[in-house]
Amino acid sequence: MQGKRRHQPAVQGPFILDVLPPDIAPRLDVLPGTFYKRLIRRLPHRLRPQWAVVGTLAVIAVVIVAIWQPWQAPPQLPAAIRSQISDFVPYYFSGSAPTGITVRAASISYSDGVLFFQLNDQNGNKVVVSEQALPAAFANQQLQGNRKISGVDGSAAVSDNDGRLVGNFITSRNPRALISLNASDAVSAATAQTILQSLKPVAL
């Protein structure tokens, strides 16, 4: 005669995945709660409470990181710098920098009518961008370069100059600006193009 199979009660306690709103849990790409419970039930009885607590805390940590991890948006132009600029409309990234490009926040500065900031490409190569009021000599000048750039708010071109990558961008928003990009030839022309195309006018 077969003995009765002893019922093994499920582990009691809160399971963070069971209380998450259904629209959040799939986006977190974490284990479903039912699968998590089955894993706990396979453990020896004496270990279940400890592992239930450890597992729940681990899942809570995943949830916190997934929901509150800050996006790496570029640092904005400091208000103290924006307030000094009056003779041209500065251009900067709107919302986020291009993929693979990071902005060195400490490099953003404004001196003698020129705005500077430094970028790094995905390989850590330095790119320096400067902006100033458009000189009169450039007002009606066609930009020279072996790579004309479309999709910018004005006209722009990139060229290779003795091992240096140089880009120039004459904006169309009044008062207009001349934006210059300088980097070593380790930075690709495609990267320079993406940077210039991503610069948008900043409200002062």
C-alpha positions as CSV (number, residue, x, y, z in Angstrom):
1,M,0.0,0.0,0.0
2,Q,1.4,3.2,-1.0
3,G,1.9,5.8,1.7
4,K,0.4,9.2,1.3
5,R,2.8,11.7,-0.3
6,R,3.6,14.4,2.2
7,H,2.6,17.8,1.0
8,Q,5.5,20.2,0.9
9,P,4.1,23.7,1.6
10,A,5.4,26.5,-0.6
11,V,7.8,28.9,1.0
12,Q,5.9,31.8,2.5
13,G,7.1,35.3,2.1
14,P,7.1,38.2,-0.3
15,F,8.2,37.6,-3.8
16,I,9.0,40.9,-5.5
17,L,8.2,39.6,-9.0
18,D,4.7,38.7,-7.8
19,V,3.9,42.3,-6.9
20,L,5.4,44.1,-9.8
21,P,3.0,45.6,-12.3
22,P,2.6,43.4,-15.3
23,D,4.0,46.1,-17.7
24,I,7.2,46.4,-15.7
25,A,8.2,42.8,-15.1
26,P,8.7,41.8,-18.8
27,R,10.9,44.9,-19.4
28,L,13.3,43.9,-16.6
29,D,14.1,40.6,-18.3
30,V,14.2,38.8,-14.9
31,L,13.0,35.3,-14.0
32,P,9.3,34.8,-13.6
33,G,8.1,34.5,-10.1
34,T,6.7,31.0,-10.5
35,F,10.0,29.6,-11.8
36,Y,11.8,31.3,-8.8
37,K,9.4,29.6,-6.4
38,R,10.0,26.2,-8.0
39,L,13.8,26.7,-7.5
40,I,13.2,27.5,-3.8
41,R,11.0,24.4,-3.4
42,R,13.8,22.1,-4.6
43,L,16.0,23.2,-1.8
44,P,16.2,21.3,1.5
45,H,13.6,22.5,4.0
46,R,16.2,24.0,6.4
47,L,17.7,26.1,3.6
48,R,14.5,27.4,2.1
49,P,14.0,30.4,4.4
50,Q,17.5,31.7,4.0
51,W,17.6,31.3,0.2
52,A,14.1,32.8,-0.1
53,V,15.4,35.9,1.7
54,V,18.7,36.0,-0.3
55,G,16.9,35.5,-3.6
56,T,14.3,38.1,-2.9
57,L,16.9,40.7,-1.9
58,A,18.8,39.9,-5.1
59,V,15.7,40.4,-7.3
60,I,15.0,43.7,-5.4
61,A,18.5,44.9,-6.3
62,V,17.9,44.0,-10.0
63,V,14.6,45.9,-10.0
64,I,16.2,49.0,-8.4
65,V,19.1,49.1,-10.8
66,A,16.8,48.5,-13.8
67,I,14.4,51.2,-12.9
68,W,16.6,53.9,-11.3
69,Q,19.9,53.5,-13.1
70,P,20.6,56.9,-14.6
71,W,20.9,57.3,-18.3
72,Q,24.3,58.7,-19.4
73,A,23.0,61.9,-20.9
74,P,25.6,64.5,-21.7
75,P,26.1,67.3,-19.2
76,Q,24.2,70.3,-20.2
77,L,25.7,73.7,-20.9
78,P,26.0,75.4,-17.4
79,A,23.6,78.3,-17.0
80,A,26.5,80.4,-15.9
81,I,28.1,79.9,-19.3
82,R,24.9,80.3,-21.3
83,S,24.2,83.6,-19.6
84,Q,27.5,85.0,-20.9
85,I,26.9,84.2,-24.6
86,S,25.1,86.9,-26.5
87,D,26.8,87.4,-29.8
88,F,26.0,83.9,-31.2
89,V,23.6,81.1,-30.7
90,P,25.5,78.2,-29.2
91,Y,24.9,74.6,-30.4
92,Y,25.0,71.5,-28.3
93,F,23.6,68.0,-28.0
94,S,19.9,67.8,-27.5
95,G,18.9,65.1,-25.1
96,S,21.8,62.7,-25.6
97,A,25.2,62.5,-27.2
98,P,25.6,60.3,-30.2
99,T,26.2,56.6,-29.5
100,G,29.8,56.0,-28.4
101,I,30.5,59.7,-27.8
102,T,31.1,61.0,-24.2
103,V,31.3,64.6,-23.0
104,R,33.9,65.6,-20.5
105,A,31.9,67.9,-18.2
106,A,34.9,69.6,-16.7
107,S,36.0,70.7,-20.2
108,I,33.0,72.9,-20.9
109,S,34.2,76.5,-20.7
110,Y,33.7,80.0,-22.2
111,S,36.5,82.5,-22.5
112,D,37.2,85.5,-24.8
113,G,34.0,84.9,-26.8
114,V,34.8,81.3,-27.5
115,L,32.9,78.2,-26.2
116,F,35.0,75.1,-25.8
117,F,34.1,71.5,-24.9
118,Q,35.9,68.2,-25.2
119,L,34.5,64.8,-26.4
120,N,35.9,61.3,-26.5
121,D,35.0,58.7,-29.1
122,Q,34.3,55.1,-28.4
123,N,38.1,54.4,-28.4
124,G,38.9,57.3,-26.1
125,N,40.3,59.6,-28.8
126,K,39.9,63.3,-28.0
127,V,37.7,65.6,-30.1
128,V,37.8,69.3,-29.3
129,V,34.9,71.5,-30.3
130,S,35.0,75.3,-30.3
131,E,32.2,77.8,-31.1
132,Q,32.4,81.6,-31.7
133,A,30.5,84.3,-33.4
134,L,30.8,84.0,-37.2
135,P,33.6,86.2,-38.4
136,A,32.6,88.6,-41.2
137,A,35.1,87.0,-43.5
138,F,33.2,83.7,-43.3
139,A,29.7,85.2,-43.8
140,N,29.5,84.4,-47.5
141,Q,32.3,81.9,-47.8
142,Q,31.9,78.4,-49.1
143,L,33.4,75.9,-46.7
144,Q,36.3,73.9,-48.0
145,G,36.6,70.2,-47.3
146,N,36.7,66.8,-49.0
147,R,33.5,65.7,-47.2
148,K,30.5,68.0,-47.3
149,I,28.0,67.2,-44.5
150,S,24.2,67.3,-45.0
151,G,21.6,67.2,-42.3
152,V,23.0,70.1,-40.3
153,D,21.4,73.4,-39.4
154,G,23.6,75.3,-41.8
155,S,26.6,74.2,-43.8
156,A,29.4,71.9,-42.7
157,A,32.4,70.1,-44.1
158,V,35.2,67.8,-42.8
159,S,38.7,67.4,-44.2
160,D,42.0,65.7,-43.3
161,N,44.8,68.2,-42.7
162,D,48.3,66.8,-42.2
163,G,47.2,64.0,-39.9
164,R,44.5,66.1,-38.2
165,L,40.8,65.8,-38.8
166,V,39.2,69.2,-39.1
167,G,35.6,70.1,-39.3
168,N,33.8,73.4,-39.8
169,F,30.2,74.2,-39.3
170,I,28.6,77.6,-40.2
171,T,25.2,77.7,-38.4
172,S,22.1,79.3,-39.9
173,R,20.5,80.4,-36.6
174,N,21.0,84.2,-36.0
175,P,23.2,85.4,-34.6
176,R,25.3,82.8,-36.5
177,A,28.3,80.9,-35.2
178,L,31.3,79.2,-36.6
179,I,31.8,75.8,-35.0
180,S,35.2,74.1,-35.4
181,L,36.0,70.5,-34.7
182,N,39.6,69.3,-34.2
183,A,40.8,65.7,-33.7
184,S,43.6,63.4,-34.6
185,D,43.2,61.2,-37.7
186,A,42.5,58.3,-35.3
187,V,39.0,59.7,-35.2
188,S,37.0,58.7,-38.3
189,A,35.4,61.3,-40.6
190,A,32.1,59.4,-40.0
191,T,32.4,60.1,-36.3
192,A,33.1,63.8,-36.9
193,Q,30.1,64.0,-39.2
194,T,27.8,62.4,-36.6
195,I,29.0,64.9,-34.0
196,L,28.3,67.9,-36.2
197,Q,24.9,66.6,-37.3
198,S,23.9,66.1,-33.6
199,L,24.6,69.7,-32.6
200,K,21.4,71.7,-32.1
201,P,20.8,75.3,-31.2
202,V,20.6,76.0,-27.4
203,A,18.0,78.4,-26.1
204,L,19.7,81.3,-24.1
